[in-house]
Amino acid sequence: MNKKRQTETSEFNSELKLQGFKIYKTDSKSGGHNYSRKDFYKINITNGKFLFHYADRTIETEETYLFFGNPHIPYSCDPVSKEFHGYTCLFTEDFLKQIDRSESLQQSPLFKLGGTPIFNLNNSQREIISDLFRKMVDEQQSTYSFKDELIRNYISLIIHEALKMQPTENSATQNNAAKRITSVFLELLERQFPIESTDHPLELRTAQDYAKQLSVHVNYLNSSVKEITGKPTTSHITDRIISEAKALLLHTDWNISEIAYALGFEYPTYFNNFFKKKTGCVPKSIRKDNI
């Protein structure tokens, strides 16, 4: 990502975190916005065919679809149609939680791993959902004092409309389950980085953490990753943490204690011992060598 695009993305993320939501139009010409996927939930309606890669599944959409994206589950998509258009809504879980909802978004069948994140829409459903997005776009630009509450209600209505629909899935045939889960694990691992603030330390640090996030048994995850990559799950996690530690040591002014905490270590001594065991040197030496 070039510096200008990186700055634009950072500014967009900051604005979005501050207000808790953002609704905008998307099309094949503009493509939408770049943002940090690990921070925001996403709902979008699109007129146009896409091939979605969601967790360990591949799903092909019809002419109009509704998609629910969870920042904790890796996903990507490839356009099949040359032209497409629609609306996207990004929001934080804290923003929606201000509605009295006892269920976490991660446990919703629309957002959880193994649930149904994509719905193909008929003409009637398309009009209902599109109208709700149009109202959100208009409300976002208004000066109405309670527009946040109104937008939360519109998001809730979209969720309920989807829950009433029968799920439509068209999963492409997958030949290698181990390859699928390994691919998902590696993408989820990469999504934990970079560490941008000491206020948001690394949460997933063990193979068990990743297995729980992916709703698979840790033994299955370990055997799959080892089969496909030749390296244990823990080795991939360790290598990525070491790589991030070096980047933080070289490119931030954080002290060792702050870096240790940001990487999920309870005490700096634990981080020092971990780093020395894996690299053969102490963290401070990385900075000294590059002064």
C-alpha positions, 0 to 999 in steps of 0.5 A, a space after each residue: 500500500 502506498 503512503 497516500 493510500 495508507 494515510 487515507 485508510 488510517 484516516 477512514 479507520 479513525 473516523 469510523 472508530 469514532 462514530 461507530 458506523 459508516 454507510 456508503 455506496 459501492 460500484 465497480 468504478 469506485 470499489 468502495 473504501 480501504 479499512 481495517 477488517 479486524 475492527 469492523 463488522 460489515 453488511 453489504 448488498 450488491 447487484 452483481 455476481 461474486 465468488 466469496 471465499 469465506 472461512 473454509 468455504 467458497 460460495 458463488 452469489 446470484 445477481 443480488 446478494 446480502 453479505 454479513 462479514 465478521 472481522 474475526 473470520 477471514 473472507 475475500 471475494 472476486 467479482 464475476 460480473 464486470 459491473 456491480 453496484 450496491 451499498 455497504 455498512 461498516 460498524 463496531 460491535 460496541 455501536 450495535 450493542 447499545 441496542 438491548 441485545 443479549 446475544 453477541 454478534 459472533 454467536 449470530 448465525 449470520 456472523 459466526 463460523 459455520 453460519 450462513 453469511 450470504 443470502 441471494 435475494 429475490 426482487 421483493 427482498 432486494 427492494 426491502 433491503 435496498 430501501 433500508 440502506 438508502 434510509 441509512 445513507 440519508 440519515 447519516 448525512 442528516 443533523 437529526 439528534 438521534 440519528 445514531 439510534 435510528 441507524 442502529 434500528 435500521 441495521 437491526 431491521 436488516 439483520 432480522 430480515 435476513 434471519 427470516 430468509 431461508 439460507 441459500 448456499 452454493 458451495 464449490 466442491 473442495 478437495 482438500 479439507 486440510 488445505 482449506 483449514 490451513 489457508 484460513 488459519 494462516 490468513 487469520 494469523 496475518 490479520 492479527 497484525 500489525 499491532 497498532 496500539 498498546 491499548 489493543 494487545 494481541 489476543 490470539 497467541 496459542 494454537 488453542 486460541 486459533 482452534 477455538 476461533 475457527 471452531 475446530 479441535 486443536 488436534 485437527 488444526 495442528 495436524 492439518 497445518 503440519 500436513 500442508 506446511 510441514 511446520 507446526 501451528 505453534 511455529 507459525 504463530 511464534 515466527 509471526 510474533 517474533 517478526 512483529 516484535 522486531 518491527 516494533 523494536 525498529 519502528 516504534 519508540 515503545 519501551 520493552 514493557 509496552 512491546 511485551 504487553 502489546 504482544 500478549 506477554 504478562 511480564 517483560 521478563 517472559 517476553 525477553 526470555 521468549 525472544 532470546 530463546 527464538 533469536 539468540 539475542 535480547 530485544 534491546 540488542 535489536 535497537 542497539 544494532 540499528 542505531 
